[in-house]
Amino acid sequence: MHSSSNTLVPERLKSARERLNLSKAEAARKIGLTAASYVRYEAGDRCPSSQVLMTIAEKLGTSAAFLCEETNDISPDVISISKKNEPLLFELINDAQSADDKTLQQLLSYYHQLTKND
């Protein structure tokens, strides 16, 4: 879900960046922006387009709604999984897309049992 007002709140951007322990330059690289552009967004001097806002949210592991102060939930609403970088997870998600709700619930339950002792 993305913001209808599309008004980035600079403090939220800073919070999302700091949660990942990134410098401004590192955040800019991760997002694919110049350091100068990123600094202007975090300072509140510029407002990103909807597309850039969605990219910022995805790359910083949060949502556009959080960055625009529409929610206090910092968790992401979109997760990208690359076949190249995460082939096993990609295969699992790709296969699970065709499963029915009962199978997905069983899979999730089994996953929770496997990771309970971690």
C-alpha positions as CSV (number, residue, x, y, z in Angstrom):
1,M,0.0,0.0,0.0
2,H,1.4,3.4,-0.8
3,S,0.7,6.8,0.4
4,S,-1.9,8.9,-1.3
5,S,-0.3,12.0,0.0
6,N,3.2,10.8,-0.9
7,T,4.7,13.1,1.8
8,L,7.9,11.5,3.1
9,V,8.5,12.3,6.7
10,P,12.3,12.9,7.0
11,E,12.5,11.5,10.6
12,R,10.9,8.3,9.4
13,L,13.4,7.9,6.7
14,K,16.2,8.5,9.2
15,S,14.7,5.9,11.6
16,A,14.5,3.3,8.9
17,R,18.1,3.9,7.8
18,E,19.4,3.8,11.4
19,R,17.5,0.6,12.1
20,L,19.7,-1.0,9.5
21,N,22.9,0.7,10.9
22,L,23.5,2.4,7.6
23,S,25.3,5.7,7.0
24,K,23.6,8.1,4.6
25,A,26.0,7.2,1.8
26,E,25.4,3.4,2.4
27,A,21.6,4.0,2.3
28,A,22.0,5.9,-0.9
29,R,24.0,3.1,-2.5
30,K,21.5,0.5,-1.3
31,I,18.6,2.4,-2.8
32,G,20.4,3.4,-6.0
33,L,20.4,7.2,-5.4
34,T,23.3,9.6,-5.3
35,A,24.4,10.5,-1.8
36,A,23.3,14.1,-2.5
37,S,19.7,13.1,-3.4
38,Y,19.4,10.9,-0.4
39,V,20.6,13.6,1.9
40,R,18.0,16.0,0.5
41,Y,15.2,13.5,1.1
42,E,16.3,12.9,4.7
43,A,16.7,16.7,5.3
44,G,13.2,17.3,4.0
45,D,14.5,19.5,1.1
46,R,13.0,17.2,-1.6
47,C,10.0,14.9,-1.8
48,P,10.4,11.7,-3.8
49,S,8.1,10.5,-6.6
50,S,5.8,7.6,-5.8
51,Q,8.1,5.2,-7.6
52,V,11.2,6.4,-5.7
53,L,9.3,6.3,-2.4
54,M,8.3,2.7,-3.0
55,T,12.0,1.8,-3.9
56,I,13.2,3.6,-0.8
57,A,10.7,1.7,1.4
58,E,11.6,-1.7,-0.2
59,K,15.4,-1.2,0.0
60,L,15.2,-0.1,3.6
61,G,12.9,-2.9,4.6
62,T,9.8,-0.9,5.5
63,S,6.7,0.5,3.8
64,A,5.8,3.7,2.1
65,A,3.0,4.1,4.7
66,F,5.6,4.1,7.5
67,L,7.8,6.6,5.7
68,C,4.8,8.9,5.2
69,E,3.7,8.5,8.8
70,E,0.4,6.7,7.9
71,T,1.3,3.8,10.2
72,N,3.6,3.2,13.1
73,D,4.3,-0.3,11.8
74,I,7.9,-0.2,10.4
75,S,7.7,-3.7,8.9
76,P,7.8,-4.0,5.1
77,D,4.7,-4.5,2.9
78,V,6.7,-5.8,0.0
79,I,9.6,-8.3,0.0
80,S,11.7,-9.0,-3.1
81,I,13.4,-12.4,-3.5
82,S,16.1,-12.8,-6.1
83,K,16.5,-16.2,-7.8
84,K,20.1,-15.4,-8.3
85,N,20.9,-14.4,-4.7
86,E,18.4,-16.7,-2.8
87,P,17.7,-19.7,-5.0
88,L,16.2,-21.9,-2.3
89,L,13.9,-19.3,-0.9
90,F,12.9,-18.3,-4.4
91,E,12.0,-21.9,-5.3
92,L,10.0,-22.3,-2.1
93,I,8.0,-19.1,-2.6
94,N,7.5,-19.8,-6.3
95,D,6.2,-23.3,-5.6
96,A,4.1,-22.2,-2.7
97,Q,2.2,-19.6,-4.9
98,S,0.1,-22.4,-6.4
99,A,-0.7,-24.0,-3.0
100,D,-4.1,-23.7,-1.3
101,D,-4.6,-22.0,2.0
102,K,-4.6,-25.3,4.0
103,T,-1.3,-26.3,2.5
104,L,0.2,-22.9,3.2
105,Q,-1.0,-23.0,6.8
106,Q,0.6,-26.4,7.2
107,L,3.8,-25.2,5.7
108,L,3.9,-22.2,8.0
109,S,3.1,-24.4,11.0
110,Y,5.9,-26.8,10.1
111,Y,8.3,-23.9,9.6
112,H,7.5,-22.6,13.1
113,Q,8.1,-26.0,14.6
114,L,11.5,-26.2,12.8
115,T,12.6,-22.8,14.0
116,K,11.2,-23.0,17.5
117,N,14.6,-24.1,19.0
118,D,16.7,-21.5,17.1
